[in-house]
Amino acid sequence: MKAFLSGDKIAEFHATFFKGTMYRIVACSGDNSSVPFSIIDKSGKVLFSNDQYSMKPYWDFVMEGDLDCIIEARLSDSSKTSGVV
């Protein structure tokens, strides 16, 4: 999945994760700058944010149950004009 962003816009990707499955979420940009991203459940609870992990470009996890989530990605502060995530 990818999105073209400009300014402070946020890309939203809807995903369903299934119990017992291993996943890797990877975020990158066209200019190799870091991409802030978060995984949020349908109630708005942030399950993971790479802001809390030194802007790590990926996250590996195994689901404990089936869950519909939103993956939000935005441009880093250093690339606020436009870009692809």
N, C-alpha and C positions, 0 to 999 in steps of 0.2 A: 504494500500500500504506500502511496506517496501523495503529497499535497504541495501546492505552491502557496507560499505564505508571504505576506508583506506586513511590515510594521509589527503591531502587537497582536495580530490575529493568531488564533489557536486552531490547530487541526484536530478533529475528533474522528477516531476510528472505532467503530463498534465491533466487539468481538465476543464470542462465547467460548469459555474455557471449560474443559471437561475433566471430571474427577480422575485422578491417577495418571494424567498425561503430563509429560515434561514439556515445557515451553521455553523459548528464548525470545525475548523482545529486544530488537536492536534498533537504535535510532542513529541516523547519520545525516549529514547535510552535503550539499554539492561542493562546499568550500572546506570540508573537513573540520569545521568548527563544531563544538559540542552542541547537542540538541537536548534541551530540558524536556523530559517526558514524565508522565504520571499514568498510573493505572488506577481507575476510579470505579467503584461499584455503582449500581443503579440508584442507590440511596445517597450517593455523593461522598461516601467515605473513601479517602485516599488509601489505597492498599500498598502502593509503592510510588516513590518519587525519586528520581536520580539526583535531585537537588540535595538530598540528604546523604548521598554517597559519592561526593566529589565529581558529579556529572558523569558517572560511569555510563558508557555508551550502550550497555546491554544489561539484561536481567534474566537469570535462569531461575525457573521455579516449577514446582509440581503442585497441581491443584488438589485440595482436600475435598472438593465438591464441585458440582457444576455451577457456573456463575457467568452471567452476562455482565460485561464491563465496557468501559470507554477508555481508550488509550488517547491521551491528550499530548500533543507535541507542539512546541513553539520555537521560534528562533531564539538563539542565545542573545544576550545583550550586546555582544560584539558584532552580530550580523543583523541588526534590526531593520535594514532596508528591505530586502526580499531574499527569498531562497526556496529551495525544495527540501522537504523533510520526508 
